[in-house]
Amino acid sequence: VVRGEPDITVQELCRAINEAGDINDIRGISFLSPEGKVRNNPPRELLRDLDSLPFPARHFVEKNYFSNPKLKRSPYTAIVTSRNCPFQCIYCVPSSLTFARELETRAHTGKKPFISKRSVENVVAEIDQLAAEGYKAIGFMDDNFIITEKRLKPIAEALKKYDIIWGCQARVDAITENIAFILGSTGCHYVDLGVESFNDEILEYIKKGASREQTIEAINLLNTYKVPVKLN
């Protein structure tokens, strides 16, 4: 079992298996010993420099057709530009890898994992590559893609340059009028908003950190700039 941060762990594990090497020193894995006992190796450190990772090896799946029903254009692919979430919602099971990192980090530190972000330049370079390969639609799978207007704008402008339509996930309190304008003017075809409830008492109980009023304001702003909204 690969626990927590998988990238380097999987690389080391595959190399060890391929070369009949020793897995006892590979951090971040659990396995059965020859005696049938569970061994938990020490945890793998979380990656801070996401720019050090290569872009996904999409050529291995290029013969397969992938689509997104909210983006009616193809070829389609997904991008992740950041990892983990700083908020304290008590109910959340985010993306499977984020959840795995959170379980592992909490088990060893008692805290949530820190946020790591790819640089804008690195994300734009991947968009350049995807455009050259003919991709027409992109879904951003970050738990919270909209972090700041400063970060969003150059990424959105790169997508607009290539006429790539796209969508993302966001918190309601991330949607300002400037951000709604950027989304609406650069080909954003959906925003998945984490709403959960329109009841302020419930929102407070689940530690959402956002209110019914903020949710309605975010929906109205996105509607004003003709950005389709999906409510979770």
Backbone as JSON, one array per atom type, in Angstrom:
{
  "sequence": "VVRGEPDITVQELCRAINEAGDINDIRGISFLSPEGKVRNNPPRELLRDLDSLPFPARHFVEKNYFSNPKLKRSPYTAIVTSRNCPFQCIYCVPSSLTFARELETRAHTGKKPFISKRSVENVVAEIDQLAAEGYKAIGFMDDNFIITEKRLKPIAEALKKYDIIWGCQARVDAITENIAFILGSTGCHYVDLGVESFNDEILEYIKKGASREQTIEAINLLNTYKVPVKLN",
  "N": [[0.86, -1.19, 0.0], [0.61, 2.14, -0.95], [1.06, 5.03, 0.82], [-0.24, 8.33, 1.48], [1.66, 10.91, 0.01], [2.22, 10.16, -3.31], [4.04, 10.27, -5.53], [7.03, 10.13, -5.68], [7.33, 7.88, -4.15], [6.02, 5.8, -5.58], [7.64, 5.74, -7.84], [10.11, 4.91, -6.74], [9.31, 2.43, -5.7], [8.46, 0.98, -7.99], [10.9, 0.84, -9.31], [12.37, -0.7, -7.5], [10.91, -3.12, -7.54], [11.22, -3.84, -10.24], [13.93, -4.24, -10.36], [14.33, -6.24, -8.57], [14.84, -5.33, -5.99], [15.39, -4.05, -2.61], [12.66, -3.29, -0.55], [12.45, -2.37, 1.97], [13.43, 0.05, 2.86], [11.97, 2.0, 1.61], [10.2, 4.87, 1.88], [6.89, 5.64, 3.03], [5.3, 3.4, 2.4], [3.3, 0.49, 3.1], [3.34, -2.96, 3.96], [3.11, -6.59, 3.77], [5.25, -8.53, 5.69], [7.64, -11.24, 5.12], [6.98, -12.94, 7.18], [4.33, -12.56, 7.47], [3.43, -10.34, 8.83], [2.18, -7.0, 9.27], [4.0, -4.32, 8.01], [4.8, -1.01, 8.52], [6.4, 1.36, 6.84], [8.37, 4.36, 7.51], [6.79, 7.65, 7.1], [6.37, 9.35, 3.91], [7.83, 12.42, 2.95], [5.96, 15.4, 2.27], [5.64, 16.87, -0.96], [7.01, 19.99, -1.78], [7.93, 21.5, -3.95], [6.26, 21.51, -6.64], [6.75, 22.08, -9.26], [8.91, 20.57, -9.91], [8.05, 18.15, -10.76], [7.39, 16.12, -13.66], [5.25, 16.84, -16.52], [2.05, 15.17, -16.86], [2.16, 11.91, -18.36], [0.66, 11.85, -20.95], [0.74, 10.65, -23.43], [0.58, 7.95, -23.13], [-2.08, 7.37, -22.97], [-3.31, 8.41, -25.18], [-4.76, 7.21, -27.21], [-7.19, 6.69, -26.18], [-10.54, 7.85, -25.56], [-11.54, 10.65, -23.85], [-13.94, 12.56, -22.06], [-15.83, 15.39, -20.87], [-18.88, 15.97, -19.52], [-19.71, 18.54, -18.94], [-18.21, 20.13, -20.49], [-18.54, 20.47, -23.63], [-16.73, 19.67, -25.74], [-13.98, 18.31, -27.48], [-10.57, 17.15, -28.12], [-10.38, 16.31, -24.61], [-8.83, 16.98, -21.44], [-7.45, 16.73, -18.08], [-6.13, 18.91, -15.52], [-4.03, 19.43, -12.72], [-3.19, 21.95, -10.51], [-2.48, 22.58, -7.96], [-2.09, 21.39, -4.57], [-3.87, 19.96, -1.87], [-5.87, 21.38, 0.85], [-6.68, 24.23, 2.8], [-8.82, 24.57, 4.51], [-11.26, 23.91, 7.15], [-13.5, 22.21, 7.07], [-15.79, 19.89, 8.42], [-16.89, 17.66, 7.22], [-15.67, 16.83, 4.92], [-14.61, 14.84, 2.2], [-12.29, 15.1, 0.09], [-10.69, 15.07, -3.19], [-9.33, 11.84, -4.01], [-6.52, 11.57, -3.72], [-5.84, 13.86, -2.28], [-7.21, 13.32, 0.07], [-5.85, 11.03, 0.91], [-3.31, 12.11, 1.43], [-4.02, 13.83, 3.48], [-4.98, 12.1, 5.52], [-2.62, 10.66, 6.09], [-0.84, 12.71, 6.88], [-2.14, 13.86, 9.09], [-2.1, 11.64, 10.77], [0.55, 11.46, 11.51], [1.39, 13.99, 12.28], [-0.72, 15.34, 13.38], [-1.86, 17.48, 12.14], [-3.29, 19.32, 9.33], [-2.21, 18.77, 5.92], [0.23, 20.93, 4.36], [-0.32, 23.56, 1.91], [0.56, 23.24, -1.45], [1.7, 24.73, -4.46], [1.84, 24.83, -7.99], [3.95, 26.87, -10.03], [2.8, 29.8, -11.81], [4.05, 30.05, -14.29], [4.81, 27.43, -14.83], [2.33, 26.13, -15.04], [1.24, 27.48, -17.25], [3.06, 26.68, -19.19], [2.38, 23.98, -19.42], [-0.19, 24.27, -20.49], [0.48, 25.46, -22.93], [1.77, 23.27, -24.12], [-0.32, 21.4, -24.25], [-2.09, 22.71, -25.97], [-0.57, 22.69, -28.31], [-0.67, 20.01, -28.8], [-3.24, 19.66, -29.54], [-5.42, 19.72, -27.79], [-8.68, 20.73, -26.71], [-10.29, 21.28, -24.56], [-10.27, 21.67, -21.02], [-10.33, 20.49, -17.72], [-9.89, 21.75, -14.53], [-8.73, 20.25, -11.7], [-8.1, 20.89, -9.11], [-8.66, 21.09, -5.57], [-9.33, 23.62, -4.67], [-9.32, 25.72, -7.08], [-9.37, 28.46, -7.64], [-7.44, 30.65, -6.22], [-6.1, 33.17, -5.91], [-6.72, 36.32, -7.54], [-4.52, 37.33, -8.88], [-3.04, 35.05, -9.49], [-4.87, 33.55, -10.99], [-5.45, 35.08, -13.33], [-3.28, 35.16, -15.44], [-3.22, 32.44, -16.11], [-5.82, 31.96, -17.02], [-5.81, 33.71, -19.2], [-3.97, 32.47, -20.87], [-5.39, 30.18, -21.59], [-7.49, 31.35, -22.99], [-6.11, 32.44, -25.14], [-5.58, 30.23, -26.74], [-8.1, 29.44, -27.37], [-9.24, 27.5, -25.71], [-11.7, 25.82, -23.96], [-12.88, 25.63, -20.56], [-13.11, 24.51, -17.08], [-13.65, 24.59, -13.47], [-13.17, 24.01, -9.88], [-14.36, 25.69, -6.96], [-14.45, 27.7, -3.95], [-17.25, 29.48, -2.54], [-16.61, 31.92, -1.37], [-14.44, 32.72, -2.78], [-15.19, 33.97, -5.06], [-15.17, 36.94, -6.56], [-16.22, 40.08, -8.05], [-14.33, 40.85, -10.0], [-13.03, 38.41, -10.44], [-15.15, 36.83, -11.38], [-15.61, 38.2, -13.78], [-13.17, 37.67, -15.12], [-13.38, 34.87, -15.41], [-15.69, 34.68, -17.01], [-14.88, 35.91, -19.36], [-12.87, 34.45, -20.48], [-13.45, 31.94, -21.41], [-14.42, 30.12, -19.51], [-16.45, 27.47, -18.77], [-17.79, 26.25, -16.73], [-18.24, 26.43, -13.18], [-17.73, 24.57, -10.37], [-19.22, 24.96, -7.42], [-18.61, 24.73, -3.97], [-21.16, 24.35, -1.98], [-22.98, 23.06, -0.16], [-25.01, 23.74, 1.87], [-27.87, 25.94, 2.35], [-28.39, 26.92, 4.76], [-27.54, 28.81, 7.43], [-27.0, 28.0, 10.04], [-26.37, 25.3, 9.79], [-24.15, 25.55, 8.09], [-22.36, 26.84, 9.79], [-22.08, 24.86, 11.74], [-20.81, 22.78, 10.31], [-18.42, 23.93, 9.86], [-17.88, 25.41, 7.55], [-17.05, 27.97, 6.86], [-18.17, 29.88, 5.28], [-21.03, 31.78, 4.24], [-24.66, 31.68, 3.76], [-25.4, 34.07, 2.48], [-23.01, 34.78, 1.15], [-22.87, 32.67, -0.64], [-25.13, 33.07, -2.31], [-24.43, 35.55, -3.38], [-22.11, 34.85, -4.83], [-23.19, 33.11, -6.77], [-24.89, 34.9, -8.12], [-23.01, 36.73, -9.16], [-21.54, 35.07, -10.91], [-23.6, 34.33, -12.66], [-24.14, 36.85, -13.73], [-21.9, 37.29, -15.33], [-22.21, 35.28, -17.09], [-21.27, 32.67, -16.53], [-21.59, 29.28, -16.3], [-22.98, 27.58, -13.5], [-22.41, 25.02, -11.15], [-23.84, 23.55, -8.37], [-22.61, 22.08, -5.53]],
  "CA": [[0.0, 0.0, 0.0], [1.31, 3.42, -0.98], [0.34, 5.96, 1.69], [0.08, 9.75, 1.41], [2.22, 11.49, -1.22], [2.57, 8.95, -4.06], [4.85, 10.39, -6.75], [8.37, 9.58, -5.54], [7.18, 6.54, -3.59], [5.71, 4.86, -6.66], [8.84, 5.64, -8.67], [11.09, 4.06, -6.04], [8.75, 1.08, -5.56], [8.54, 0.33, -9.3], [12.31, 0.54, -9.58], [12.77, -1.83, -6.64], [10.28, -4.34, -8.05], [11.82, -4.15, -11.53], [15.32, -4.68, -10.17], [14.33, -7.19, -7.45], [15.55, -4.63, -4.93], [14.88, -4.08, -1.24], [11.63, -2.29, -0.32], [12.39, -2.08, 3.4], [13.81, 1.43, 3.14], [11.15, 2.91, 0.83], [9.3, 5.6, 2.77], [5.52, 5.84, 2.58], [4.59, 2.18, 2.0], [2.99, -0.55, 4.09], [3.33, -4.24, 3.25], [3.22, -7.78, 4.6], [6.58, -9.12, 5.75], [7.62, -12.69, 4.84], [6.38, -13.63, 8.33], [2.9, -12.29, 7.47], [3.1, -9.21, 9.7], [2.11, -5.71, 8.58], [5.09, -3.39, 8.29], [4.55, 0.36, 8.07], [7.62, 2.14, 6.75], [8.17, 5.77, 7.88], [6.03, 8.4, 6.08], [7.05, 10.12, 2.87], [7.66, 13.87, 3.1], [5.14, 16.04, 1.25], [6.37, 17.68, -1.94], [6.78, 21.43, -1.81], [8.22, 22.03, -5.28], [5.51, 20.75, -7.63], [7.34, 22.31, -10.58], [9.94, 19.56, -10.15], [7.42, 16.98, -11.37], [7.11, 16.23, -15.1], [3.83, 16.86, -16.88], [1.54, 13.81, -17.01], [2.56, 11.21, -19.6], [-0.61, 11.63, -21.64], [0.9, 9.85, -24.64], [0.22, 6.57, -22.84], [-3.54, 7.2, -23.06], [-3.8, 9.27, -26.25], [-5.68, 6.48, -28.08], [-8.46, 6.61, -25.48], [-11.37, 9.06, -25.65], [-12.01, 11.18, -22.57], [-14.81, 13.7, -22.24], [-16.42, 15.97, -19.68], [-20.21, 16.39, -19.98], [-19.91, 19.98, -18.76], [-17.41, 20.78, -21.53], [-18.94, 19.7, -24.81], [-15.71, 19.81, -26.77], [-12.88, 17.37, -27.28], [-10.11, 16.31, -27.03], [-10.44, 16.85, -23.25], [-7.94, 16.41, -20.43], [-7.53, 17.37, -16.77], [-4.9, 19.46, -14.97], [-4.01, 19.78, -11.3], [-2.17, 22.99, -10.36], [-2.15, 22.76, -6.55], [-2.42, 20.23, -3.75], [-4.34, 20.08, -0.48], [-6.86, 22.41, 1.14], [-6.4, 24.75, 4.13], [-10.03, 24.83, 5.29], [-11.48, 22.97, 8.26], [-14.83, 21.59, 6.97], [-15.74, 18.63, 9.17], [-17.53, 16.58, 6.48], [-15.13, 16.75, 3.56], [-13.73, 13.84, 1.6], [-11.96, 15.72, -1.21], [-10.16, 14.11, -4.15], [-8.77, 10.69, -3.31], [-5.13, 11.79, -3.34], [-5.82, 14.85, -1.2], [-7.66, 12.64, 1.28], [-4.76, 10.15, 1.33], [-2.28, 12.95, 2.03], [-4.53, 14.37, 4.75], [-4.97, 11.02, 6.51], [-1.24, 10.35, 6.45], [-0.23, 13.83, 7.59], [-2.78, 13.95, 10.41], [-1.69, 10.51, 11.59], [1.93, 11.62, 12.0], [1.65, 15.34, 12.82], [-1.91, 15.9, 13.99], [-2.23, 18.69, 11.41], [-3.57, 19.2, 7.91], [-1.03, 18.98, 5.08], [0.37, 22.29, 3.84], [-0.72, 23.79, 0.52], [1.66, 23.43, -2.41], [1.16, 25.24, -5.72], [2.73, 24.98, -9.14], [4.08, 28.27, -10.44], [2.0, 30.18, -12.97], [4.83, 29.77, -15.49], [4.77, 26.0, -15.06], [0.98, 25.8, -15.51], [1.1, 28.01, -18.61], [3.86, 25.82, -20.06], [1.59, 22.78, -19.71], [-1.26, 24.68, -21.4], [1.13, 25.61, -24.25], [2.01, 21.93, -24.64], [-1.61, 20.78, -24.58], [-2.61, 23.37, -27.17], [0.21, 22.18, -29.44], [-1.09, 18.63, -29.03], [-4.59, 19.67, -30.09], [-6.5, 19.67, -26.8], [-9.64, 21.83, -26.86], [-11.05, 21.47, -23.32], [-9.5, 21.31, -19.84], [-10.94, 20.61, -16.4], [-8.92, 21.91, -13.45], [-9.23, 19.36, -10.65], [-7.68, 21.34, -7.78], [-9.74, 21.23, -4.58], [-9.69, 25.05, -4.77], [-8.51, 26.25, -8.17], [-9.29, 29.93, -7.58], [-6.75, 31.03, -4.99], [-6.03, 34.63, -5.96], [-6.92, 36.9, -8.86], [-3.2, 37.47, -9.5], [-2.65, 33.74, -10.04], [-5.86, 33.11, -11.96], [-5.54, 35.85, -14.58], [-2.41, 34.71, -16.53], [-3.6, 31.09, -16.53], [-7.03, 32.11, -17.82], [-5.46, 34.36, -20.46], [-3.32, 31.46, -21.72], [-6.46, 29.35, -22.13], [-8.21, 32.15, -23.98], [-5.25, 32.6, -26.33], [-5.69, 29.04, -27.58], [-9.52, 29.11, -27.5], [-9.52, 26.29, -24.94], [-12.74, 26.01, -22.96], [-12.39, 25.03, -19.33], [-13.92, 24.63, -15.88], [-12.87, 24.42, -12.25], [-13.87, 23.94, -8.6], [-14.02, 26.87, -6.17], [-15.29, 28.07, -2.82], [-18.08, 30.64, -2.86], [-15.97, 33.15, -0.93], [-13.36, 33.08, -3.71], [-15.76, 34.62, -6.24], [-15.37, 38.39, -6.54], [-16.68, 40.54, -9.37], [-13.21, 40.78, -10.94], [-12.8, 37.01, -10.78], [-16.26, 36.41, -12.23], [-15.35, 38.79, -15.1], [-12.09, 36.9, -15.75], [-13.92, 33.57, -15.8], [-16.64, 34.83, -18.11], [-14.27, 36.46, -20.58], [-11.75, 33.62, -20.94], [-13.9, 30.62, -21.84], [-14.78, 29.21, -18.41], [-17.78, 26.95, -19.07], [-18.47, 25.86, -15.5], [-17.57, 26.47, -11.88], [-18.33, 23.76, -9.32], [-19.14, 25.67, -6.14], [-18.88, 23.96, -2.76], [-22.21, 25.08, -1.27], [-23.36, 22.16, 0.94], [-26.29, 24.09, 2.5], [-28.27, 27.34, 2.4], [-28.79, 27.16, 6.14], [-26.34, 29.33, 8.1], [-26.74, 27.21, 11.24], [-25.66, 24.1, 9.34], [-22.83, 25.96, 7.59], [-21.5, 27.09, 10.95], [-21.8, 23.58, 12.4], [-19.85, 21.98, 9.53], [-17.2, 24.74, 9.76], [-17.67, 25.73, 6.14], [-16.33, 29.23, 6.72], [-18.86, 30.73, 4.31], [-22.42, 31.97, 4.63], [-25.7, 31.66, 2.73], [-25.32, 35.33, 1.72], [-21.87, 34.7, 0.25], [-23.22, 31.72, -1.7], [-26.05, 33.74, -3.24], [-23.66, 36.59, -4.08], [-21.23, 34.18, -5.8], [-24.05, 32.63, -7.86], [-25.34, 36.07, -8.89], [-21.88, 37.27, -9.91], [-21.24, 34.17, -12.02], [-24.69, 34.48, -13.62], [-23.99, 38.15, -14.4], [-20.86, 37.18, -16.36], [-22.58, 34.14, -17.94], [-20.46, 31.49, -16.23], [-22.47, 28.25, -15.78], [-22.68, 27.23, -12.12], [-22.88, 23.77, -10.59], [-23.83, 23.62, -6.91], [-22.39, 20.83, -4.8]],
  "C": [[0.89, 1.23, 0.0], [0.47, 4.43, -0.2], [0.74, 7.4, 1.36], [0.55, 10.2, 0.05], [2.77, 10.37, -2.1], [3.71, 9.07, -5.06], [6.21, 9.7, -6.63], [8.31, 8.15, -5.01], [6.94, 5.51, -4.68], [6.92, 4.66, -7.56], [9.86, 4.71, -8.03], [10.6, 2.62, -5.94], [8.83, 0.33, -6.88], [9.97, -0.06, -9.64], [12.77, -0.66, -8.75], [12.18, -3.14, -7.13], [10.95, -4.79, -9.34], [13.22, -4.74, -11.37], [15.47, -5.69, -9.04], [15.09, -6.61, -6.26], [14.84, -4.73, -3.59], [13.85, -2.97, -1.05], [11.59, -1.84, 1.15], [12.71, -0.63, 3.74], [12.99, 2.44, 2.33], [10.13, 3.57, 1.75], [7.9, 5.67, 2.16], [4.81, 4.6, 2.07], [4.32, 1.31, 3.22], [2.87, -1.87, 3.34], [3.38, -5.38, 4.27], [4.65, -8.31, 4.53], [6.5, -10.59, 5.39], [6.98, -13.49, 5.97], [4.87, -13.37, 8.42], [2.48, -11.16, 8.37], [3.08, -7.91, 8.89], [3.28, -4.84, 9.01], [4.74, -2.03, 7.7], [5.88, 1.11, 8.04], [7.34, 3.6, 7.15], [7.47, 6.54, 6.76], [6.94, 9.1, 5.07], [6.79, 11.61, 3.11], [6.78, 14.4, 1.97], [6.01, 16.86, 0.31], [6.01, 19.15, -1.8], [6.95, 22.0, -3.21], [7.51, 21.18, -6.33], [6.04, 20.97, -9.04], [8.42, 21.27, -10.91], [9.37, 18.3, -10.79], [7.25, 17.18, -12.87], [5.61, 16.37, -15.33], [3.34, 15.42, -17.03], [1.89, 13.21, -18.37], [1.31, 10.84, -20.4], [-0.47, 10.78, -22.89], [0.57, 8.38, -24.4], [-1.29, 6.32, -23.0], [-4.13, 7.95, -24.25], [-4.76, 8.55, -27.2], [-7.06, 6.31, -27.44], [-9.21, 7.93, -25.57], [-11.85, 9.44, -24.26], [-12.86, 12.42, -22.83], [-15.3, 14.18, -20.89], [-17.79, 16.5, -20.1], [-20.49, 17.88, -19.8], [-19.1, 20.8, -19.78], [-17.63, 20.01, -22.83], [-18.0, 19.98, -25.97], [-14.6, 18.83, -26.47], [-11.8, 17.63, -28.33], [-10.11, 17.06, -25.68], [-9.37, 16.2, -22.39], [-8.1, 17.21, -19.14], [-6.16, 17.86, -16.35], [-5.09, 19.67, -13.48], [-2.88, 20.78, -11.08], [-1.77, 23.23, -8.91], [-2.58, 21.51, -5.79], [-2.85, 20.66, -2.35], [-5.23, 21.31, -0.3], [-6.67, 22.9, 2.56], [-7.63, 24.84, 5.04], [-10.37, 23.65, 6.2], [-12.86, 22.29, 8.22], [-14.81, 20.18, 7.58], [-16.22, 17.43, 8.36], [-16.69, 16.11, 5.29], [-14.31, 15.5, 3.3], [-13.4, 14.39, 0.21], [-11.44, 14.67, -2.19], [-9.4, 13.02, -3.41], [-7.33, 10.92, -2.87], [-5.01, 12.83, -2.24], [-6.2, 14.18, 0.11], [-6.56, 11.72, 1.81], [-3.65, 10.95, 2.0], [-2.72, 13.47, 3.39], [-4.53, 13.3, 5.85], [-3.56, 10.75, 7.01], [-0.62, 11.46, 7.29], [-0.83, 13.98, 8.98], [-2.31, 12.82, 11.32], [-0.32, 10.73, 12.22], [2.21, 12.98, 12.62], [0.46, 15.91, 13.57], [-2.43, 17.14, 13.28], [-2.63, 18.36, 9.98], [-2.28, 19.37, 7.11], [-0.97, 20.42, 4.57], [-0.04, 22.35, 2.37], [0.53, 23.94, -0.33], [1.04, 23.8, -3.76], [2.24, 25.2, -6.79], [2.82, 26.47, -9.48], [3.19, 28.53, -11.65], [2.74, 29.82, -14.26], [4.78, 28.28, -15.85], [3.41, 25.57, -15.6], [0.79, 26.27, -16.95], [1.9, 27.16, -19.6], [3.11, 24.53, -20.4], [0.44, 23.1, -20.67], [-0.7, 24.86, -22.82], [1.31, 24.24, -24.9], [0.7, 21.27, -25.08], [-2.22, 21.4, -25.83], [-1.89, 22.87, -28.41], [-0.19, 20.75, -29.79], [-2.55, 18.52, -29.46], [-5.72, 19.6, -29.08], [-7.37, 20.93, -26.89], [-10.41, 22.13, -25.59], [-10.24, 20.94, -22.15], [-10.35, 21.48, -18.59], [-9.85, 20.71, -15.34], [-9.47, 21.21, -12.21], [-8.73, 19.73, -9.26], [-8.89, 21.39, -6.84], [-10.25, 22.67, -4.56], [-8.81, 25.68, -5.85], [-8.32, 27.75, -8.07], [-8.71, 30.32, -6.23], [-6.66, 32.54, -4.88], [-6.27, 35.09, -7.4], [-5.58, 36.99, -9.61], [-2.75, 36.17, -10.14], [-3.58, 33.3, -11.16], [-5.69, 33.77, -13.32], [-4.6, 35.34, -15.68], [-2.74, 33.3, -17.01], [-4.82, 31.16, -17.43], [-6.72, 32.75, -19.17], [-4.76, 33.39, -21.42], [-4.37, 30.55, -22.35], [-7.22, 30.08, -23.22], [-7.41, 32.29, -25.27], [-5.4, 31.44, -27.3], [-7.15, 28.63, -27.81], [-9.83, 27.76, -26.87], [-10.63, 26.6, -23.94], [-12.37, 25.2, -21.71], [-13.39, 25.2, -18.19], [-13.09, 24.31, -14.65], [-13.78, 24.27, -11.04], [-13.43, 25.13, -7.75], [-14.93, 26.98, -4.96], [-16.1, 29.32, -3.19], [-17.4, 31.94, -2.45], [-14.75, 33.54, -1.76], [-13.88, 33.9, -4.89], [-16.0, 36.11, -5.96], [-15.86, 38.82, -7.91], [-15.55, 40.48, -10.4], [-12.95, 39.35, -11.38], [-13.91, 36.5, -11.68], [-16.09, 36.96, -13.66], [-14.26, 38.0, -15.83], [-12.61, 35.55, -16.24], [-14.81, 33.69, -17.03], [-16.02, 35.26, -19.42], [-13.15, 35.59, -21.14], [-12.15, 32.18, -21.24], [-14.18, 29.63, -20.73], [-16.23, 28.77, -18.6], [-18.46, 26.31, -17.87], [-17.59, 26.16, -14.31], [-18.38, 25.58, -10.93], [-18.14, 24.48, -7.99], [-19.46, 24.71, -4.99], [-19.87, 24.71, -1.9], [-22.63, 24.34, 0.0], [-24.73, 22.48, 1.52], [-26.56, 25.57, 2.34], [-28.74, 27.73, 3.79], [-27.55, 27.58, 6.92], [-25.99, 28.53, 9.35], [-25.96, 25.94, 10.89], [-24.26, 24.46, 8.86], [-21.86, 26.23, 8.74], [-21.11, 25.78, 11.63], [-20.74, 22.77, 11.65], [-18.54, 22.74, 9.29], [-16.85, 25.06, 8.31], [-16.87, 27.01, 5.95], [-16.92, 30.14, 5.67], [-20.33, 30.75, 4.69], [-23.36, 31.81, 3.44], [-25.61, 32.91, 1.86], [-24.17, 35.3, 0.73], [-22.16, 33.75, -0.92], [-24.11, 32.39, -2.75], [-25.31, 34.82, -4.03], [-22.77, 35.97, -5.15], [-22.03, 33.71, -7.01], [-24.48, 33.8, -8.74], [-24.22, 36.66, -9.73], [-21.56, 36.39, -11.12], [-22.34, 34.23, -13.09], [-24.55, 35.77, -14.41], [-22.99, 38.05, -15.55], [-20.99, 35.89, -17.16], [-21.63, 32.95, -17.78], [-21.41, 30.43, -15.64], [-22.01, 27.78, -14.4], [-23.23, 25.84, -11.8], [-22.76, 23.88, -9.07], [-23.63, 22.23, -6.32], [-23.04, 20.93, -3.43]]
}
